[in-house]
């Protein structure tokens, strides 16, 4: 029974092939006959009457024609090729590079990448089960989280050809060049996929070519004049071609199969070679909706900075690449580098190496890393030339913020206070900074009020210890007023659920008066705090005035010693009273 079925299938295939060949001959025999007649007439009637040129003339004419063709190629084809090249390079199987062992800080993303690689390496078994290969993977997230880094790891682990392309380079100078570049890229990728089993194309900054077509003509690179007046590249042609190439129809890519199909000698269904497109972008919301549907970008992964639990892996990985002091505390670095991306961590450690090198040392210390981080966050220090009066005023102003943060903020710690300007702080003459001890996503009512007191602490320190009001608190009062307004009119923490952020424009009753009441109450609270810890404020302000800047450990030591002295003085006073 099975043999009879195979024979019938073979007969049917032969019949279909002969029918296709017959149609080919039927549709083209007139043109073929006409070509034969014209050729016979030229050979019998025209050619004998022509005087054959000399071999030298034939050679001269041939050289002239070749020179004209060569000149045209140089003038047009070479120019188009040179000015229309995308930024593209290929990584072939066997070339060593980054692997999954080098990817740290995000195990969930890594596991998803491993699954995709397993599909690529076992594509035949996967297709035999009836599965379709993954067409696209979109990596999104903030800058520096490791999207391009992950793509490099995938290229090494997959063992298939990997193309790295910059989306911006597809914007060719001439109209239509982006279409040609996209088409040629995927044609080459399918040829490699046919040879190696699969191929990966990674397009960085994908929004440069995949921006939504509904966002306005100029946003998409489409000029208002429709391309008139200058042949400069633009329009949506590149995006449209990309949409087709990411989810192509089953068509033959090889010319041999195309010729055989035209001749009716091949009738099998065309196969779509497994080409995986990986796109990386910081703004996925700007991409065209047609790109995000299943069949194009089948999977979307948001790559975020490592959490507290896994940040240590990234720090340890990059720290082990440099000569460093073994006594460096990894938990302390994890705490300092809150919400740092892998790229930022790598940058900080490299800057620490530079500091150690110029200081004449061979090992990076914790102090080098802290200094590099401060430079990264606050900018380059510019020494201030302050008068003694200004130095004392600024010292007590910043000491107020620092001491209030030390006592009131449980999940933050004061990390740096300085009297010098830094270009990252928008020209502030002095400032105090604090860092999170852990990831902070929400704040309780008590934590919001504590932050309010920290903002108001500068005015409290000026009034209590300098007996004056200074104009340097304008920024602090602005921040405090904004936070108090949210406390009353948005967070629902002051006895009302009405929000001033509502779309119905319903006003919160007595909003200004209630905000003022909250500010005055928290100001009284921070004044009382400073009365109880007056020695800490004085000691910190005097130390800051003398040293110009203090780090976290120095701040903690000064405040703790001042508190101990104050407690000892109170105990001695109590004993004397007895």
Helices and strands as residue ranges (DSSP letters): H 2-41, I 42-46, G 47-49, H 55-72, I 73-77, H 78-83, E 88-91, G 100-102, H 107-121, H 123-128, E 136-140, H 147-158, E 161-166, G 167-170, H 177-196, E 199-204, H 207-210, H 237-246, H 255-262, E 275-281, G 284-286, G 289-291, E 299-302, H 308-319, H 330-336, H 342-358, H 366-378, E 381-382, H 388-408, E 412-418, E 421-422, G 423-425, E 431-436, H 445-461, I 462-466, G 471-473, H 474-489, H 511-532, H 534-547, E 549-551, H 552-577
